[in-house]
Amino acid sequence: MNKKFDIGDFVTVETEQTIINNLVERFKKRRKEIGLTQKELSSRSGVSYGSIRRFESTGDISLSSLLKLSDVIGCLDDFNELFKNQIVKNLRGR
């Protein structure tokens, strides 16, 4: 993966780049745990081999392709948790 320097490299803070890097690493680990090569994943998902290679090296992928890949590796339901937390607007209850 082409590592970009990010403030998250030096201090503990969640940035867009650190989240992308962590997501890509978890994805690659899961793909390898279930024994799929990038080409096999491409064939099963309908996502091009080039898109998978780019995602695993740069983190760049369309949402549609990421959902297709996630379905194949058994993680599609994880997306149902996004945006579920309520926004805290006022801690005083007014």
C-alpha positions in Angstrom: 0.0 0.0 0.0 1.3 3.5 -0.9 1.4 5.0 2.6 0.6 8.7 2.8 1.8 10.6 5.8 -1.0 11.7 8.0 -1.3 13.4 11.3 -2.6 10.0 12.6 0.9 8.6 12.0 2.3 10.8 14.8 -0.6 11.2 17.3 -3.5 9.1 18.3 -6.4 10.6 16.3 -8.8 9.2 13.8 -8.4 10.9 10.4 -9.9 9.9 7.1 -6.6 8.4 6.0 -6.1 6.3 9.1 -9.7 5.0 8.8 -9.0 4.1 5.1 -5.7 2.4 6.0 -7.3 0.4 8.8 -10.3 -0.6 6.6 -8.0 -1.8 3.8 -5.9 -3.8 6.2 -8.9 -5.5 7.8 -10.3 -6.2 4.3 -7.1 -7.8 3.1 -6.9 -9.9 6.2 -10.5 -11.1 5.8 -10.0 -11.9 2.1 -6.9 -13.9 3.0 -8.6 -15.7 5.9 -11.3 -17.0 3.7 -8.7 -18.0 1.1 -9.5 -15.8 -1.8 -7.1 -14.3 -4.2 -7.8 -10.9 -5.7 -8.6 -12.6 -9.0 -11.0 -15.1 -7.4 -12.7 -12.2 -5.5 -13.0 -10.3 -8.8 -14.7 -13.3 -10.4 -17.2 -13.9 -7.5 -18.0 -10.2 -7.0 -18.1 -8.8 -10.5 -15.7 -6.1 -9.4 -12.7 -5.7 -11.8 -9.4 -7.1 -10.7 -7.9 -3.7 -11.3 -10.4 -2.1 -8.9 -9.6 -4.6 -6.2 -5.8 -4.1 -6.7 -6.3 -0.3 -6.5 -8.4 -0.6 -3.3 -5.9 -2.8 -1.6 -3.0 -0.5 -2.5 -4.6 3.0 -2.2 -7.9 2.6 -0.5 -9.7 4.1 -3.5 -13.0 2.3 -4.5 -16.6 3.1 -5.3 -19.2 2.5 -2.6 -21.0 0.1 -5.0 -17.9 -2.0 -5.6 -17.1 -2.0 -1.9 -20.6 -3.3 -1.1 -20.2 -6.1 -3.7 -16.8 -7.1 -2.3 -18.2 -7.0 1.3 -21.1 -9.3 0.3 -18.6 -11.9 -1.0 -16.5 -11.9 2.1 -19.5 -12.0 4.4 -19.4 -8.4 5.7 -22.3 -6.7 3.9 -24.4 -6.5 7.1 -21.6 -4.3 8.7 -22.9 -1.4 6.6 -26.2 -1.5 8.3 -24.5 0.0 11.4 -23.4 3.2 9.7 -25.2 6.4 10.7 -27.3 4.6 13.4 -25.9 6.6 16.4 -28.1 9.5 17.4 -26.5 13.0 17.4 -26.2 14.5 20.8 -27.3 18.1 20.4 -27.6 19.3 23.9 -26.1 17.7 27.0 -28.2 19.8 29.4 -31.5 18.4 28.1 -33.0 21.8 27.1 
